[in-house]
Amino acid sequence: MTDIALVSAVMIGGMVLLMVIGAPISISIGLPSAISMMLVLGLENGATTSAQRMFTGVNSFALLAIPFFVLAGGIMNNGGIATRLINLAKVLVGRTPAPLAQTNVLANMLFGSVSGSAIAAAAAVGTTMAPMQAREGYDKAFSAATNVASAPSGMVIPPSNILIVYALASGGTSVGALFMAGYIPGILWGVACMAVVWFYARKHPELRAPVRATLGELGRTFVQALPSLTLVVVVIGGIIAGFFTATEASAIAVVYALLLGFLYRAIKLSDLPHILYAAARTSSVVIFLIGVSSIMSFVMSFTKIPQLIADSLLGFTDSKFVVLLIMMVVLLIIGIPLDATPAILIFTPIFLPIAMQYGIDPVHFGIMMTFNLCIAIISPPSAPVLFVGAQVAGVKVESVIARLMPFFIALVAVLLLVTFVPALSLWLPGLFGLL
């Protein structure tokens, strides 16, 4: 075996082996990468360089946005915001077919966009919506599937931690451009879920709202939810207008969410230690993953593994569409056992250079990857959002999987649109001069 073949076998084989035996993702990435570094540079230099790469990987001002946005999401999840957004979604959908299911989709889009977490959205919105839908005669498995399928929309609609991770992994793609690029694909995600609900409702005409909300009720509900919605306007508007960076916006989001929590009287001072601990635990996992992924990226760059993969793909086909399809399939499959964050960190250094050789914009590619992996995180068998959605609905995972199939078909169709119609991702960033 050549040196490159040996290093590739140790790094990739080691990752797969450690994941199969159940090691944490960070160890599965970091340990084989560090050993590969030592094979390339020698024991002493490899160990020193690995430590330096970990420090360099996390020594980024932009990276501070992740713990701040995680903390803001935790405050919102405990601060009574979900209920107000659900009420707003309920009056907005009016007397549409299966209105409570449509409310679930819209509420996940609204709450996900301010919390940035699919699991938080599935838990917060599902806990409220599942009992309401059960009382109105909705099939519990279908209600859970609707909640699970729509929860990841908030990972595409900004502010999104996954897009921040991609910005770092891609070598500095504009966070503001990525945020603006996520709006249309994220909204299309929600529209696809609503379309599936509409087709389901055609076979169940009994699932209709008994009364239409009055204009006064709509106004009151909107006023109650307006402070929560304003957070997104402040964060995204400030970034686009150049008033502050994404990192500064994340700190403002924490202060704003905290003020809302106290204003709604949904958070007490005694709740803060638990919220801070949960945010620190989540953030530390993400940041450690970024650190160990920096070792992997350096080894791959040093041994030119991405270039070898690119040459193999270019030798296989010169069609951009075929290459993108191959990437889509790989990401959909690999995203099932992997969480979105490590998948972004592992495959961005491999796939982005290939995509750029075909003239694909890094912003468009980032949205495609994120959308792809968001579908993967609701795919069985190892999908945390699926298990959370089934748990809050009080049904077995197996029954939810069958109901998820129409949503998968619709979301994969939207993924194809997002992948092969770059304007869906690039129009808004271009309109605001962010490209």
C-alpha positions as CSV (number, residue, x, y, z in Angstrom):
1,M,0.0,0.0,0.0
2,T,1.2,3.5,-0.8
3,D,1.4,6.1,2.0
4,I,-1.8,7.8,0.8
5,A,-3.6,4.5,0.6
6,L,-2.5,3.6,4.1
7,V,-3.5,7.0,5.6
8,S,-6.8,6.8,3.8
9,A,-7.4,3.3,5.1
10,V,-6.5,4.2,8.7
11,M,-8.6,7.3,8.7
12,I,-11.8,6.2,6.9
13,G,-11.6,2.6,8.2
14,G,-11.0,3.8,11.7
15,M,-14.0,6.1,11.6
16,V,-16.3,3.4,10.3
17,L,-15.1,0.8,12.8
18,L,-15.5,3.2,15.8
19,M,-18.9,4.3,14.7
20,V,-20.0,0.6,14.2
21,I,-18.9,-0.3,17.8
22,G,-20.8,2.7,19.2
23,A,-18.0,5.2,20.0
24,P,-19.0,8.8,20.2
25,I,-18.8,10.7,16.9
26,S,-16.1,13.0,18.1
27,I,-13.9,10.1,19.1
28,S,-14.7,8.3,15.8
29,I,-13.5,11.3,13.9
30,G,-10.6,12.6,16.1
31,L,-8.7,9.4,17.0
32,P,-8.3,8.0,13.4
33,S,-7.4,11.5,12.2
34,A,-4.8,12.0,14.9
35,I,-3.3,8.5,14.1
36,S,-3.3,9.4,10.4
37,M,-1.5,12.7,11.2
38,M,1.2,10.7,13.0
39,L,1.6,8.4,10.1
40,V,2.1,11.4,7.8
41,L,4.4,13.6,10.1
42,G,5.8,11.1,12.6
43,L,4.8,10.5,16.2
44,E,6.0,13.7,17.9
45,N,5.2,16.2,15.0
46,G,1.9,14.5,14.4
47,A,0.8,14.8,18.0
48,T,1.9,18.4,18.2
49,T,0.3,19.3,14.9
50,S,-3.0,17.6,15.9
51,A,-3.2,19.7,19.0
52,Q,-2.4,22.8,17.1
53,R,-5.0,22.1,14.4
54,M,-7.7,21.5,17.1
55,F,-6.8,24.9,18.7
56,T,-6.8,26.6,15.3
57,G,-10.1,25.0,14.4
58,V,-12.0,26.4,17.4
59,N,-10.0,29.7,17.6
60,S,-12.6,31.6,15.6
61,F,-14.7,34.7,16.5
62,A,-17.5,33.4,14.2
63,L,-17.7,30.2,16.2
64,L,-19.0,32.1,19.2
65,A,-22.3,32.4,17.3
66,I,-23.0,28.7,17.9
67,P,-23.1,28.7,21.8
68,F,-25.0,32.0,21.8
69,F,-27.7,30.7,19.3
70,V,-27.9,27.4,21.2
71,L,-28.5,29.4,24.4
72,A,-31.1,31.6,22.8
73,G,-32.9,28.6,21.5
74,G,-32.8,27.0,25.0
75,I,-34.3,30.2,26.5
76,M,-37.0,30.3,23.9
77,N,-37.9,26.6,24.4
78,N,-38.5,27.3,28.1
79,G,-39.8,30.8,27.7
80,G,-43.4,30.4,26.6
81,I,-42.6,31.3,23.0
82,A,-43.8,28.1,21.4
83,T,-47.4,28.5,22.7
84,R,-47.7,32.0,21.2
85,L,-46.4,30.9,17.8
86,I,-48.7,27.9,17.8
87,N,-51.7,30.1,18.5
88,L,-50.6,32.4,15.6
89,A,-50.2,29.5,13.2
90,K,-53.6,28.2,14.2
91,V,-55.5,31.4,13.3
92,L,-53.4,31.8,10.1
93,V,-54.4,28.5,8.6
94,G,-58.1,29.2,9.3
95,R,-60.5,26.6,7.8
96,T,-58.0,24.9,5.6
97,P,-58.3,21.1,5.3
98,A,-56.9,19.3,8.4
99,P,-56.2,22.7,10.1
100,L,-54.5,21.3,13.2
101,A,-52.0,19.4,11.1
102,Q,-51.4,22.5,9.0
103,T,-50.9,24.4,12.2
104,N,-48.3,21.9,13.3
105,V,-46.3,22.5,10.1
106,L,-46.5,26.3,10.3
107,A,-45.7,26.3,14.0
108,N,-42.6,24.2,13.4
109,M,-41.5,26.7,10.7
110,L,-42.0,29.6,13.0
111,F,-40.5,28.1,16.1
112,G,-37.7,26.4,14.3
113,S,-36.7,29.6,12.7
114,V,-36.3,31.3,16.2
115,S,-34.8,28.2,18.0
116,G,-32.7,26.7,15.2
117,S,-33.3,23.2,16.4
118,A,-35.3,20.4,14.9
119,I,-35.5,18.4,18.1
120,A,-36.5,21.4,20.1
121,A,-39.3,22.2,17.6
122,A,-40.5,18.6,17.5
123,A,-40.6,18.5,21.3
124,A,-42.1,21.9,22.0
125,V,-44.7,22.0,19.2
126,G,-45.5,18.3,19.3
127,T,-46.1,18.3,23.1
128,T,-48.8,21.0,22.5
129,M,-50.2,19.8,19.2
130,A,-50.4,16.0,19.7
131,P,-53.1,16.1,22.4
132,M,-55.1,18.7,20.5
133,Q,-55.1,16.6,17.3
134,A,-56.0,13.4,19.2
135,R,-59.1,15.1,20.7
136,E,-60.2,16.2,17.2
137,G,-59.9,12.6,15.8
138,Y,-56.6,12.8,14.0
139,D,-54.7,9.6,13.5
140,K,-51.9,9.7,16.1
141,A,-49.3,8.2,13.7
142,F,-50.1,10.8,11.0
143,S,-49.9,13.6,13.6
144,A,-46.5,12.4,14.7
145,A,-45.3,12.1,11.1
146,T,-46.4,15.6,10.3
147,N,-44.6,16.9,13.3
148,V,-41.4,15.0,12.5
149,A,-41.4,15.9,8.8
150,S,-41.9,19.6,9.4
151,A,-39.6,20.0,12.4
152,P,-36.2,20.3,10.4
153,S,-37.5,23.2,8.4
154,G,-36.2,25.5,11.0
155,M,-32.6,24.2,10.4
156,V,-32.8,25.6,6.9
157,I,-34.7,28.8,7.8
158,P,-32.3,31.1,9.5
159,P,-30.8,31.7,12.0
160,S,-29.3,28.2,11.7
161,N,-26.4,26.7,13.6
162,I,-25.8,24.2,10.8
163,L,-25.3,27.0,8.3
164,I,-22.7,28.6,10.6
165,V,-20.9,25.2,10.9
166,Y,-20.9,25.0,7.0
167,A,-19.5,28.5,6.8
168,L,-16.6,27.5,9.0
169,A,-16.0,24.2,7.3
170,S,-16.1,25.7,3.8
171,G,-13.3,28.2,4.6
172,G,-15.3,31.4,5.2
173,T,-18.5,31.4,3.1
174,S,-20.6,34.4,4.2
175,V,-22.9,33.6,7.0
176,G,-25.2,36.4,6.0
177,A,-25.4,35.1,2.4
178,L,-26.2,31.6,3.7
179,F,-28.9,32.9,6.1
180,M,-30.6,34.7,3.2
181,A,-30.2,31.7,0.9
182,G,-32.0,29.5,3.4
183,Y,-35.4,31.3,3.3
184,I,-36.9,30.1,0.0
185,P,-35.7,26.4,0.4
186,G,-36.9,26.4,4.0
187,I,-40.3,27.8,3.1
188,L,-40.5,25.2,0.3
189,W,-39.9,22.5,2.9
190,G,-42.9,23.7,4.8
191,V,-45.0,24.0,1.7
192,A,-44.2,20.4,0.7
193,C,-45.3,19.2,4.1
194,M,-48.5,21.3,3.9
195,A,-49.2,19.8,0.4
196,V,-49.0,16.2,1.8
197,V,-51.4,17.2,4.7
198,W,-53.8,18.7,2.1
199,F,-53.8,15.4,0.1
200,Y,-54.4,13.5,3.3
201,A,-57.2,15.8,4.3
202,R,-59.0,15.2,1.0
203,K,-59.6,11.6,2.2
204,H,-60.7,12.8,5.6
205,P,-63.2,15.7,5.1
206,E,-64.2,15.5,8.7
207,L,-60.9,17.1,9.8
208,R,-62.0,20.8,9.4
209,A,-62.0,23.7,11.8
210,P,-65.4,24.3,13.4
211,V,-65.2,28.1,13.2
212,R,-63.1,30.6,11.4
213,A,-61.0,33.0,13.5
214,T,-62.3,36.5,13.6
215,L,-60.3,39.5,12.5
216,G,-60.0,40.6,16.2
217,E,-58.7,37.2,17.3
218,L,-56.2,37.2,14.5
219,G,-55.0,40.7,15.6
220,R,-54.7,39.8,19.3
221,T,-52.9,36.6,18.5
222,F,-50.5,38.4,16.1
223,V,-49.7,41.0,18.7
224,Q,-49.0,38.3,21.3
225,A,-46.6,36.5,18.9
226,L,-45.0,39.7,17.4
227,P,-42.2,40.1,20.0
228,S,-41.1,36.5,19.3
229,L,-41.2,37.0,15.5
230,T,-39.3,40.3,15.9
231,L,-36.3,38.4,17.1
232,V,-35.8,37.0,13.6
233,V,-36.2,40.4,12.1
234,V,-33.7,42.0,14.4
235,V,-31.1,39.2,13.9
236,I,-31.3,38.8,10.2
237,G,-32.1,42.5,9.5
238,G,-29.1,43.6,11.5
239,I,-26.8,41.2,9.7
240,I,-28.0,42.3,6.2
241,A,-27.9,46.0,7.1
242,G,-24.3,45.6,8.4
243,F,-25.2,46.8,11.9
244,F,-23.5,43.7,13.4
245,T,-22.0,40.4,12.5
246,A,-23.6,37.0,12.9
247,T,-21.7,36.5,16.2
248,E,-22.9,39.8,17.6
249,A,-26.4,39.0,16.4
250,S,-26.3,35.7,18.3
251,A,-25.4,37.6,21.6
252,I,-28.3,40.1,20.9
253,A,-30.6,37.1,20.4
254,V,-29.7,35.8,23.8
255,V,-30.5,39.1,25.5
256,Y,-33.7,39.5,23.5
257,A,-34.9,36.0,24.3
258,L,-34.1,36.4,28.0
259,L,-36.1,39.7,28.1
260,L,-39.0,37.9,26.4
261,G,-38.9,35.0,28.8
262,F,-39.1,37.4,31.8
263,L,-41.7,39.5,30.1
264,Y,-43.9,36.5,29.5
265,R,-43.2,35.4,33.1
266,A,-42.3,32.0,31.7
267,I,-38.7,32.0,33.1
268,K,-37.5,32.5,36.6
269,L,-34.0,33.2,37.8
270,S,-33.9,29.7,39.3
271,D,-34.4,28.3,35.7
272,L,-31.2,29.9,34.4
273,P,-28.6,27.4,35.8
274,H,-30.4,24.5,34.1
275,I,-30.8,26.4,30.8
276,L,-27.1,27.5,30.8
277,Y,-25.9,23.9,31.6
278,A,-28.0,22.4,28.8
279,A,-26.7,25.1,26.3
280,A,-23.1,24.6,27.5
281,R,-23.3,20.8,27.1
282,T,-24.8,21.0,23.6
283,S,-22.3,23.7,22.5
284,S,-19.3,21.8,23.8
285,V,-20.2,18.8,21.8
286,V,-20.4,20.9,18.6
287,I,-17.2,22.8,19.3
288,F,-15.2,19.7,20.1
289,L,-16.5,18.1,16.9
290,I,-15.2,21.2,15.0
291,G,-11.8,20.9,16.7
292,V,-11.3,17.2,15.8
293,S,-12.6,17.7,12.3
294,S,-9.9,20.3,11.8
295,I,-7.3,17.5,12.2
296,M,-9.2,15.4,9.6
297,S,-9.4,18.3,7.2
298,F,-5.6,19.0,7.5
299,V,-4.8,15.3,6.9
300,M,-7.1,15.1,3.9
301,S,-5.6,18.3,2.4
302,F,-2.0,17.2,3.1
303,T,-2.6,13.8,1.4
304,K,-4.8,15.3,-1.3
305,I,-7.6,12.8,-0.6
306,P,-10.3,15.2,-1.8
307,Q,-8.4,15.7,-5.1
308,L,-8.2,11.9,-5.6
309,I,-12.0,11.6,-5.0
310,A,-12.6,14.5,-7.4
311,D,-10.4,12.9,-10.1
312,S,-12.3,9.6,-9.7
313,L,-15.6,11.4,-10.1
314,L,-14.4,13.4,-13.0
315,G,-13.1,10.2,-14.6
316,F,-16.4,8.6,-14.0
317,T,-18.5,11.4,-15.6
318,D,-18.2,15.0,-16.8
319,S,-21.9,15.8,-16.1
320,K,-22.5,18.2,-13.3
321,F,-26.0,16.8,-12.8
322,V,-24.7,13.2,-12.3
323,V,-22.1,14.4,-9.8
324,L,-24.7,16.3,-7.8
325,L,-27.0,13.2,-7.8
326,I,-24.1,11.1,-6.5
327,M,-23.4,13.6,-3.8
328,M,-27.1,13.7,-2.8
329,V,-27.4,10.0,-2.5
330,V,-24.2,9.8,-0.4
331,L,-25.4,12.5,1.9
332,L,-28.8,11.0,2.3
333,I,-27.3,7.6,3.2
334,I,-24.4,8.9,5.4
335,G,-26.7,11.4,7.2
336,I,-28.8,8.6,8.7
337,P,-26.1,7.3,11.2
338,L,-24.4,10.7,11.4
339,D,-25.8,13.9,12.9
340,A,-25.9,16.9,10.5
341,T,-23.0,18.7,12.2
342,P,-20.4,16.0,11.9
343,A,-21.6,15.2,8.4
344,I,-21.1,18.8,7.4
345,L,-17.7,18.8,8.9
346,I,-16.6,15.6,7.2
347,F,-18.0,16.0,3.7
348,T,-17.7,19.7,3.1
349,P,-13.9,19.5,2.6
350,I,-14.4,16.5,0.3
351,F,-17.4,17.6,-1.8
352,L,-17.1,21.4,-1.9
353,P,-13.9,21.5,-4.0
354,I,-15.5,19.1,-6.5
355,A,-18.6,21.2,-6.7
356,M,-16.6,24.3,-7.3
357,Q,-14.8,22.7,-10.2
358,Y,-18.2,22.4,-11.8
359,G,-19.0,26.1,-11.2
360,I,-21.4,25.5,-8.3
361,D,-21.6,28.5,-5.9
362,P,-20.5,27.6,-2.3
363,V,-23.6,29.3,-0.9
364,H,-25.9,27.2,-3.1
365,F,-23.9,24.1,-2.3
366,G,-24.2,24.8,1.4
367,I,-28.0,25.0,1.2
368,M,-28.1,21.8,-0.8
369,M,-26.0,20.0,1.8
370,T,-28.1,21.3,4.7
371,F,-31.4,20.5,3.0
372,N,-30.1,17.0,2.2
373,L,-28.9,16.3,5.7
374,C,-32.1,17.6,7.2
375,I,-34.0,14.9,5.3
376,A,-31.5,12.4,6.6
377,I,-32.0,13.3,10.3
378,I,-35.7,12.2,10.1
379,S,-34.8,9.0,8.2
380,P,-35.0,5.7,10.1
381,P,-33.5,3.8,11.8
382,S,-31.3,6.3,13.8
383,A,-33.2,9.6,13.6
384,P,-33.4,11.5,16.9
385,V,-36.2,13.8,15.6
386,L,-38.2,10.7,14.6
387,F,-37.9,9.2,18.1
388,V,-38.8,12.5,19.8
389,G,-41.8,13.0,17.6
390,A,-43.1,9.5,18.3
391,Q,-42.5,9.9,22.0
392,V,-44.4,13.1,22.4
393,A,-47.3,11.7,20.3
394,G,-47.4,8.5,22.4
395,V,-47.1,6.1,19.4
396,K,-44.6,3.5,18.3
397,V,-41.8,4.6,15.9
398,E,-42.8,1.8,13.4
399,S,-46.3,3.3,12.9
400,V,-44.8,6.7,12.3
401,I,-42.4,5.5,9.6
402,A,-45.2,4.3,7.4
403,R,-46.9,7.7,7.6
404,L,-43.6,9.5,6.8
405,M,-43.2,8.0,3.4
406,P,-45.4,10.6,1.5
407,F,-43.5,13.4,3.3
408,F,-40.2,11.8,2.2
409,I,-41.3,11.8,-1.5
410,A,-42.4,15.4,-1.3
411,L,-39.2,16.5,0.4
412,V,-36.9,14.7,-2.0
413,A,-38.8,16.3,-4.9
414,V,-38.0,19.7,-3.3
415,L,-34.4,18.7,-2.7
416,L,-34.1,18.1,-6.5
417,L,-35.5,21.6,-7.1
418,V,-33.1,23.1,-4.6
419,T,-30.2,21.2,-6.1
420,F,-30.8,21.8,-9.8
421,V,-32.4,25.3,-9.6
422,P,-29.6,27.5,-8.0
423,A,-31.8,30.6,-8.2
424,L,-33.9,29.3,-5.3
425,S,-30.9,29.6,-3.1
426,L,-29.0,32.5,-4.7
427,W,-31.8,35.0,-5.6
428,L,-32.3,36.6,-2.2
429,P,-28.5,36.8,-1.3
430,G,-27.9,38.4,-4.8
431,L,-30.9,40.8,-4.3
432,F,-29.3,42.1,-1.0
433,G,-25.8,42.2,-2.5
434,L,-24.4,39.4,-0.3
435,L,-22.8,37.3,-3.0
